[in-house]
Amino acid sequence: MLPFSRVTIIGLGLIGSSVARAVKANMPNIRITGYDADAMVRERARPMGFCDDITDNAATAVIDAELVILCVPVGAMAMVAGQIAHDLPAEAIISDVGSCKQSVLQALSSALPHHVIIPAHPVAGTEKSGPEAGFATLFKGRWCILTPPENAPKSAIEQLSTFWRNVGAEVDIMDAKHHDMVLAVTSHLPHLIAYTIVGTANDLEEVTQSEVIKYSAGGFRDFTRIAASDPVMWRDVFLSNKEAVLEMLQRFSEDLTALQRAIRYDKGDELESMFSRTRNIRQSIVEQGQDDAAPDFGRKH
């Protein structure tokens, strides 16, 4: 039995278009209505066929929706919720795909105080963006974390859980604050470090224009992939999850200082011990199916 009959997706970029494609592939009887604030995105998306209908305004898109998924930057959640508030069916479940959950829950609860709101975060993505970047298997074997408020109906939580399982995701449920702390470590801080390293290289113009780019087949190349992610989305993530990111950044700074001391004073045993621990973490990630064990990250040459 399908968890929903009519789903609306607002925001047709990488994640939104992938959700639509995954629904078409796994639950083809669900009717999908889409909307994007960018008229050019709407025009590009229509011939791709991953939505049954793409409207020209957000309010029209939600008129008969049973589930509305906001696939927009976290800083835009409140604005979009305000646009759909008067046309949203009373029984509709509102969710999202943002990387920060406390700020999203607060924004949506304020804008839609009488609706069931269950924030969600599918931990999946690529550095690409736009409706062309989406694909139906993006969520297969990946985690989708739901962060329902205490008053969320259990039946609605189960409906949304079934929806995400049906598109291939593993589902976990946790408190919004705990989610934001976990993701600050596993996602937000790595992106911040990548942006910083690539930015530092760019500041060294006399090197960047030649050697750094030329020899980027090493670790620097992998940082540039992360640093190519959507700048608006990540601007909003860092501002919305400010406290957790700053706390993790402080911890990272302290660990980095310890590494500096180990290198300065030739403490090879300390360095080897740390590198061994981090290598084991990488192995655990592969064993849990969250990455490819193939050489060179599975790249095709």
PAVOPA-6390 format. One record per residue (C-alpha): residue number from 1; residue in three letters; x, y, z. Coordinates in Angstrom, 2 decimals. Layout:
REM residues N
site k->NUM r->Ala u->X v->Y w->Z;
...
//
This chain:
REM residues 301
site k->1 r->Met u->0.00 v->0.00 w->0.00;
site k->2 r->Leu u->1.32 v->3.44 w->-0.96;
site k->3 r->Pro u->2.07 v->5.81 w->1.95;
site k->4 r->Phe u->0.71 v->8.76 w->-0.09;
site k->5 r->Ser u->-1.25 v->9.29 w->-3.31;
site k->6 r->Arg u->-0.21 v->12.87 w->-4.06;
site k->7 r->Val u->3.19 v->14.35 w->-3.29;
site k->8 r->Thr u->4.37 v->17.90 w->-3.93;
site k->9 r->Ile u->8.06 v->18.70 w->-4.29;
site k->10 r->Ile u->9.09 v->22.34 w->-3.99;
site k->11 r->Gly u->12.60 v->22.91 w->-5.30;
site k->12 r->Leu u->13.66 v->20.87 w->-8.34;
site k->13 r->Gly u->17.42 v->20.81 w->-7.98;
site k->14 r->Leu u->19.62 v->17.78 w->-7.33;
site k->15 r->Ile u->17.71 v->16.48 w->-4.30;
site k->16 r->Gly u->14.20 v->17.48 w->-5.34;
site k->17 r->Ser u->14.52 v->16.03 w->-8.83;
site k->18 r->Ser u->16.11 v->12.87 w->-7.39;
site k->19 r->Val u->13.19 v->12.42 w->-4.98;
site k->20 r->Ala u->10.78 v->12.76 w->-7.90;
site k->21 r->Arg u->12.74 v->10.31 w->-10.04;
site k->22 r->Ala u->12.98 v->7.83 w->-7.16;
site k->23 r->Val u->9.22 v->8.02 w->-6.59;
site k->24 r->Lys u->8.57 v->7.45 w->-10.31;
site k->25 r->Ala u->10.87 v->4.44 w->-10.28;
site k->26 r->Asn u->9.60 v->2.85 w->-7.07;
site k->27 r->Met u->6.04 v->4.14 w->-6.56;
site k->28 r->Pro u->4.82 v->5.05 w->-10.05;
site k->29 r->Asn u->1.19 v->5.38 w->-8.96;
site k->30 r->Ile u->1.95 v->8.40 w->-6.79;
site k->31 r->Arg u->1.07 v->11.66 w->-8.56;
site k->32 r->Ile u->3.93 v->14.17 w->-8.28;
site k->33 r->Thr u->3.46 v->17.92 w->-8.55;
site k->34 r->Gly u->6.56 v->20.08 w->-8.68;
site k->35 r->Tyr u->7.49 v->23.73 w->-8.36;
site k->36 r->Asp u->10.68 v->25.74 w->-8.44;
site k->37 r->Ala u->11.06 v->29.47 w->-7.84;
site k->38 r->Asp u->13.33 v->29.74 w->-10.89;
site k->39 r->Ala u->11.28 v->29.88 w->-14.08;
site k->40 r->Met u->14.21 v->28.59 w->-16.13;
site k->41 r->Val u->14.49 v->25.53 w->-13.87;
site k->42 r->Arg u->10.78 v->24.87 w->-14.33;
site k->43 r->Glu u->11.13 v->25.03 w->-18.11;
site k->44 r->Arg u->14.14 v->22.70 w->-18.10;
site k->45 r->Ala u->12.42 v->20.24 w->-15.77;
site k->46 r->Arg u->9.10 v->19.90 w->-17.62;
site k->47 r->Pro u->10.39 v->17.84 w->-20.58;
site k->48 r->Met u->12.37 v->15.57 w->-18.22;
site k->49 r->Gly u->9.08 v->14.01 w->-17.07;
site k->50 r->Phe u->9.91 v->13.30 w->-13.44;
site k->51 r->Cys u->6.85 v->15.31 w->-12.35;
site k->52 r->Asp u->3.28 v->14.80 w->-13.54;
site k->53 r->Asp u->2.75 v->18.54 w->-13.34;
site k->54 r->Ile u->4.95 v->21.56 w->-12.67;
site k->55 r->Thr u->3.11 v->24.67 w->-11.58;
site k->56 r->Asp u->4.11 v->28.30 w->-11.91;
site k->57 r->Asn u->3.57 v->29.17 w->-8.25;
site k->58 r->Ala u->4.08 v->27.37 w->-4.97;
site k->59 r->Ala u->0.52 v->27.77 w->-3.69;
site k->60 r->Thr u->-1.03 v->26.00 w->-6.68;
site k->61 r->Ala u->1.42 v->23.11 w->-6.28;
site k->62 r->Val u->0.15 v->22.15 w->-2.83;
site k->63 r->Ile u->-3.63 v->22.45 w->-3.27;
site k->64 r->Asp u->-4.36 v->18.70 w->-3.05;
site k->65 r->Ala u->-1.07 v->17.43 w->-1.58;
site k->66 r->Glu u->-0.87 v->14.73 w->1.07;
site k->67 r->Leu u->2.88 v->15.19 w->1.50;
site k->68 r->Val u->4.84 v->18.35 w->0.75;
site k->69 r->Ile u->8.64 v->18.11 w->0.64;
site k->70 r->Leu u->10.55 v->21.40 w->0.70;
site k->71 r->Cys u->13.80 v->20.91 w->-1.22;
site k->72 r->Val u->15.04 v->24.48 w->-0.86;
site k->73 r->Pro u->17.98 v->26.05 w->1.03;
site k->74 r->Val u->17.32 v->26.03 w->4.78;
site k->75 r->Gly u->17.33 v->29.84 w->4.82;
site k->76 r->Ala u->14.34 v->29.87 w->2.46;
site k->77 r->Met u->12.11 v->27.48 w->4.43;
site k->78 r->Ala u->10.11 v->30.17 w->6.25;
site k->79 r->Met u->9.50 v->32.16 w->3.07;
site k->80 r->Val u->8.26 v->29.12 w->1.12;
site k->81 r->Ala u->6.08 v->27.98 w->4.03;
site k->82 r->Gly u->4.46 v->31.40 w->4.04;
site k->83 r->Gln u->3.76 v->31.16 w->0.32;
site k->84 r->Ile u->1.87 v->27.86 w->0.67;
site k->85 r->Ala u->0.20 v->28.38 w->4.07;
site k->86 r->His u->-3.26 v->29.44 w->2.81;
site k->87 r->Asp u->-3.58 v->26.70 w->0.16;
site k->88 r->Leu u->-2.16 v->23.79 w->2.13;
site k->89 r->Pro u->-4.67 v->21.04 w->2.95;
site k->90 r->Ala u->-5.21 v->20.72 w->6.70;
site k->91 r->Glu u->-4.23 v->17.03 w->6.70;
site k->92 r->Ala u->-1.04 v->17.43 w->4.63;
site k->93 r->Ile u->2.30 v->16.38 w->6.16;
site k->94 r->Ile u->5.11 v->18.91 w->5.68;
site k->95 r->Ser u->8.70 v->17.73 w->5.42;
site k->96 r->Asp u->12.00 v->18.85 w->3.94;
site k->97 r->Val u->15.48 v->17.60 w->2.99;
site k->98 r->Gly u->17.67 v->20.20 w->4.71;
site k->99 r->Ser u->20.96 v->19.52 w->6.44;
site k->100 r->Cys u->19.97 v->21.48 w->9.58;
site k->101 r->Lys u->16.95 v->20.44 w->11.59;
site k->102 r->Gln u->16.49 v->22.73 w->14.60;
site k->103 r->Ser u->16.21 v->25.89 w->12.50;
site k->104 r->Val u->13.95 v->24.18 w->9.95;
site k->105 r->Leu u->11.60 v->22.84 w->12.63;
site k->106 r->Gln u->11.36 v->26.27 w->14.21;
site k->107 r->Ala u->10.77 v->28.06 w->10.89;
site k->108 r->Leu u->8.11 v->25.64 w->9.67;
site k->109 r->Ser u->6.35 v->25.42 w->13.02;
site k->110 r->Ser u->6.08 v->29.20 w->13.18;
site k->111 r->Ala u->4.77 v->29.54 w->9.63;
site k->112 r->Leu u->2.47 v->26.49 w->9.75;
site k->113 r->Pro u->1.41 v->26.11 w->13.39;
site k->114 r->His u->-1.62 v->23.92 w->12.66;
site k->115 r->His u->0.07 v->21.37 w->10.39;
site k->116 r->Val u->1.97 v->18.15 w->10.99;
site k->117 r->Ile u->5.65 v->18.90 w->10.42;
site k->118 r->Ile u->8.26 v->16.15 w->10.28;
site k->119 r->Pro u->11.68 v->17.43 w->9.19;
site k->120 r->Ala u->13.86 v->14.95 w->7.33;
site k->121 r->His u->17.42 v->14.79 w->6.07;
site k->122 r->Pro u->18.40 v->12.26 w->3.40;
site k->123 r->Val u->22.16 v->11.99 w->3.89;
site k->124 r->Ala u->22.98 v->11.76 w->0.22;
site k->125 r->Gly u->24.06 v->14.07 w->-2.55;
site k->126 r->Thr u->26.76 v->15.05 w->-5.00;
site k->127 r->Glu u->28.57 v->18.27 w->-5.80;
site k->128 r->Lys u->26.29 v->18.73 w->-8.84;
site k->129 r->Ser u->23.17 v->20.89 w->-8.83;
site k->130 r->Gly u->20.10 v->21.51 w->-10.98;
site k->131 r->Pro u->17.32 v->19.23 w->-12.27;
site k->132 r->Glu u->19.68 v->17.55 w->-14.73;
site k->133 r->Ala u->21.87 v->16.33 w->-11.85;
site k->134 r->Gly u->19.22 v->14.17 w->-10.18;
site k->135 r->Phe u->18.95 v->10.38 w->-10.46;
site k->136 r->Ala u->16.56 v->7.77 w->-9.09;
site k->137 r->Thr u->19.09 v->5.75 w->-7.08;
site k->138 r->Leu u->20.61 v->8.65 w->-5.13;
site k->139 r->Phe u->19.05 v->7.47 w->-1.86;
site k->140 r->Lys u->19.57 v->3.73 w->-2.29;
site k->141 r->Gly u->21.36 v->2.35 w->0.78;
site k->142 r->Arg u->21.77 v->5.83 w->2.29;
site k->143 r->Trp u->20.35 v->7.06 w->5.57;
site k->144 r->Cys u->17.38 v->9.38 w->5.86;
site k->145 r->Ile u->17.12 v->10.91 w->9.32;
site k->146 r->Leu u->13.70 v->12.03 w->10.56;
site k->147 r->Thr u->13.55 v->14.54 w->13.42;
site k->148 r->Pro u->9.87 v->14.72 w->14.39;
site k->149 r->Pro u->8.77 v->17.03 w->17.22;
site k->150 r->Glu u->7.35 v->15.40 w->20.34;
site k->151 r->Asn u->3.76 v->16.07 w->19.28;
site k->152 r->Ala u->4.08 v->14.49 w->15.82;
site k->153 r->Pro u->1.52 v->11.68 w->15.29;
site k->154 r->Lys u->3.12 v->8.23 w->15.19;
site k->155 r->Ser u->1.03 v->7.37 w->12.12;
site k->156 r->Ala u->2.50 v->10.33 w->10.21;
site k->157 r->Ile u->6.05 v->9.38 w->11.23;
site k->158 r->Glu u->5.45 v->5.85 w->9.96;
site k->159 r->Gln u->3.97 v->7.14 w->6.69;
site k->160 r->Leu u->7.02 v->9.28 w->6.03;
site k->161 r->Ser u->9.37 v->6.48 w->7.08;
site k->162 r->Thr u->7.66 v->4.13 w->4.61;
site k->163 r->Phe u->7.97 v->6.75 w->1.88;
site k->164 r->Trp u->11.74 v->7.01 w->2.33;
site k->165 r->Arg u->12.22 v->3.26 w->2.66;
site k->166 r->Asn u->10.32 v->2.78 w->-0.59;
site k->167 r->Val u->12.80 v->5.00 w->-2.46;
site k->168 r->Gly u->15.68 v->2.90 w->-1.12;
site k->169 r->Ala u->16.78 v->4.73 w->2.03;
site k->170 r->Glu u->17.47 v->3.40 w->5.51;
site k->171 r->Val u->15.50 v->5.41 w->8.07;
site k->172 r->Asp u->16.65 v->6.60 w->11.49;
site k->173 r->Ile u->14.86 v->8.89 w->13.94;
site k->174 r->Met u->16.55 v->11.29 w->16.33;
site k->175 r->Asp u->16.16 v->14.59 w->18.15;
site k->176 r->Ala u->16.74 v->17.68 w->15.98;
site k->177 r->Lys u->19.46 v->19.08 w->18.26;
site k->178 r->His u->21.33 v->15.77 w->18.30;
site k->179 r->His u->21.07 v->15.57 w->14.50;
site k->180 r->Asp u->22.61 v->19.01 w->14.10;
site k->181 r->Met u->25.56 v->18.09 w->16.32;
site k->182 r->Val u->26.18 v->14.81 w->14.48;
site k->183 r->Leu u->25.99 v->16.44 w->11.06;
site k->184 r->Ala u->28.25 v->19.27 w->12.17;
site k->185 r->Val u->30.96 v->16.61 w->12.56;
site k->186 r->Thr u->30.20 v->14.36 w->9.60;
site k->187 r->Ser u->29.19 v->16.91 w->6.96;
site k->188 r->His u->29.34 v->20.58 w->7.86;
site k->189 r->Leu u->32.88 v->20.72 w->9.25;
site k->190 r->Pro u->34.36 v->18.71 w->6.32;
site k->191 r->His u->32.74 v->21.15 w->3.88;
site k->192 r->Leu u->34.07 v->24.12 w->5.83;
site k->193 r->Ile u->37.57 v->22.64 w->5.78;
site k->194 r->Ala u->37.33 v->21.93 w->2.05;
site k->195 r->Tyr u->36.19 v->25.47 w->1.27;
site k->196 r->Thr u->39.09 v->26.81 w->3.37;
site k->197 r->Ile u->41.79 v->24.65 w->1.79;
site k->198 r->Val u->40.68 v->25.40 w->-1.75;
site k->199 r->Gly u->40.33 v->29.09 w->-0.89;
site k->200 r->Thr u->43.84 v->29.16 w->0.58;
site k->201 r->Ala u->45.25 v->27.61 w->-2.60;
site k->202 r->Asn u->43.42 v->30.17 w->-4.68;
site k->203 r->Asp u->44.93 v->32.99 w->-2.61;
site k->204 r->Leu u->48.38 v->31.75 w->-3.60;
site k->205 r->Glu u->47.83 v->32.94 w->-7.14;
site k->206 r->Glu u->51.33 v->32.41 w->-8.43;
site k->207 r->Val u->51.09 v->28.73 w->-7.49;
site k->208 r->Thr u->47.39 v->28.10 w->-8.10;
site k->209 r->Gln u->47.52 v->29.07 w->-11.74;
site k->210 r->Ser u->50.09 v->26.38 w->-12.44;
site k->211 r->Glu u->51.35 v->23.76 w->-10.01;
site k->212 r->Val u->48.33 v->23.33 w->-7.72;
site k->213 r->Ile u->45.89 v->22.77 w->-10.57;
site k->214 r->Lys u->48.40 v->20.75 w->-12.59;
site k->215 r->Tyr u->49.15 v->18.34 w->-9.76;
site k->216 r->Ser u->45.66 v->18.12 w->-8.26;
site k->217 r->Ala u->45.50 v->14.33 w->-8.72;
site k->218 r->Gly u->46.25 v->14.03 w->-4.99;
site k->219 r->Gly u->44.22 v->14.93 w->-1.91;
site k->220 r->Phe u->43.63 v->18.50 w->-3.07;
site k->221 r->Arg u->41.50 v->17.22 w->-5.95;
site k->222 r->Asp u->39.15 v->15.47 w->-3.53;
site k->223 r->Phe u->38.72 v->18.64 w->-1.49;
site k->224 r->Thr u->37.77 v->20.54 w->-4.66;
site k->225 r->Arg u->34.91 v->18.10 w->-5.27;
site k->226 r->Ile u->33.37 v->18.94 w->-1.90;
site k->227 r->Ala u->34.11 v->22.64 w->-2.33;
site k->228 r->Ala u->32.15 v->22.65 w->-5.62;
site k->229 r->Ser u->28.86 v->22.13 w->-3.74;
site k->230 r->Asp u->26.02 v->24.63 w->-4.02;
site k->231 r->Pro u->27.23 v->27.89 w->-2.39;
site k->232 r->Val u->23.78 v->29.21 w->-1.41;
site k->233 r->Met u->22.80 v->25.95 w->0.25;
site k->234 r->Trp u->26.01 v->25.77 w->2.27;
site k->235 r->Arg u->25.91 v->29.45 w->3.23;
site k->236 r->Asp u->22.52 v->28.77 w->4.82;
site k->237 r->Val u->23.70 v->25.55 w->6.45;
site k->238 r->Phe u->26.57 v->27.24 w->8.29;
site k->239 r->Leu u->24.42 v->30.16 w->9.43;
site k->240 r->Ser u->21.53 v->27.92 w->10.49;
site k->241 r->Asn u->23.69 v->25.42 w->12.41;
site k->242 r->Lys u->26.03 v->28.05 w->13.77;
site k->243 r->Glu u->26.40 v->26.83 w->17.37;
site k->244 r->Ala u->27.16 v->23.20 w->16.53;
site k->245 r->Val u->29.54 v->24.13 w->13.69;
site k->246 r->Leu u->31.48 v->26.58 w->15.87;
site k->247 r->Glu u->31.74 v->23.98 w->18.66;
site k->248 r->Met u->33.08 v->21.35 w->16.27;
site k->249 r->Leu u->35.41 v->23.90 w->14.67;
site k->250 r->Gln u->36.88 v->24.66 w->18.10;
site k->251 r->Arg u->37.44 v->20.94 w->18.73;
site k->252 r->Phe u->39.06 v->20.61 w->15.31;
site k->253 r->Ser u->41.34 v->23.60 w->15.99;
site k->254 r->Glu u->42.52 v->21.99 w->19.23;
site k->255 r->Asp u->43.24 v->18.68 w->17.48;
site k->256 r->Leu u->45.06 v->20.50 w->14.69;
site k->257 r->Thr u->47.24 v->22.28 w->17.25;
site k->258 r->Ala u->48.12 v->18.91 w->18.78;
site k->259 r->Leu u->49.18 v->17.67 w->15.33;
site k->260 r->Gln u->51.33 v->20.77 w->14.84;
site k->261 r->Arg u->53.13 v->20.03 w->18.10;
site k->262 r->Ala u->53.67 v->16.39 w->17.16;
site k->263 r->Ile u->55.24 v->17.40 w->13.85;
site k->264 r->Arg u->57.33 v->20.20 w->15.34;
site k->265 r->Tyr u->58.80 v->17.98 w->18.06;
site k->266 r->Asp u->59.24 v->14.86 w->15.89;
site k->267 r->Lys u->56.66 v->12.78 w->17.77;
site k->268 r->Gly u->56.35 v->10.10 w->15.12;
site k->269 r->Asp u->54.58 v->7.62 w->17.42;
site k->270 r->Glu u->51.76 v->10.12 w->18.08;
site k->271 r->Leu u->51.33 v->10.78 w->14.37;
site k->272 r->Glu u->51.28 v->7.09 w->13.48;
site k->273 r->Ser u->48.79 v->6.34 w->16.25;
site k->274 r->Met u->46.39 v->9.00 w->15.04;
site k->275 r->Phe u->46.71 v->8.00 w->11.39;
site k->276 r->Ser u->46.01 v->4.37 w->12.33;
site k->277 r->Arg u->42.81 v->5.37 w->14.15;
site k->278 r->Thr u->41.57 v->7.44 w->11.22;
site k->279 r->Arg u->42.37 v->4.64 w->8.78;
site k->280 r->Asn u->40.17 v->2.33 w->10.83;
site k->281 r->Ile u->37.32 v->4.83 w->10.64;
site k->282 r->Arg u->37.59 v->4.81 w->6.85;
site k->283 r->Gln u->37.40 v->1.02 w->6.86;
site k->284 r->Ser u->34.29 v->1.12 w->9.02;
site k->285 r->Ile u->32.57 v->3.49 w->6.59;
site k->286 r->Val u->33.27 v->1.10 w->3.71;
site k->287 r->Glu u->32.13 v->-1.94 w->5.73;
site k->288 r->Gln u->28.79 v->-0.25 w->6.48;
site k->289 r->Gly u->28.21 v->0.31 w->2.77;
site k->290 r->Gln u->28.46 v->4.08 w->2.91;
site k->291 r->Asp u->31.25 v->4.31 w->0.34;
site k->292 r->Asp u->33.06 v->2.37 w->-2.36;
site k->293 r->Ala u->36.10 v->0.28 w->-1.41;
site k->294 r->Ala u->37.38 v->0.39 w->-5.01;
site k->295 r->Pro u->40.81 v->1.99 w->-5.55;
site k->296 r->Asp u->40.81 v->5.76 w->-6.11;
site k->297 r->Phe u->37.23 v->6.05 w->-4.73;
site k->298 r->Gly u->35.87 v->3.99 w->-7.63;
site k->299 r->Arg u->36.81 v->6.58 w->-10.25;
site k->300 r->Lys u->36.80 v->5.49 w->-13.86;
site k->301 r->His u->39.92 v->6.42 w->-15.78;
//
